[in-house]
Amino acid sequence: MRLGVRVQSAVACGITSKGPWRSSKTPGINQALSNAYLKRQGLYELRDGWIKLHYSK
């Protein structure tokens, strides 16, 4: 809702019996907590680190 998710999706994500790992694959979670949002929050992206490690000169 605040992060752009519809109420129905937010409720579905909140009442699921899936664990956090499986819940992270749901469309509602992916819309609210996108890679761009997490990067703006200052979190480290493993993909960027892997690319830097393997392709830096």
Secondary structure, DSSP 8 states (H G I E B T S, - for coil): -TTS--HHHHHHHHS--S-HHHHTTSHHHHHHT-HHHHHHTT---HHHHHHHHHH--
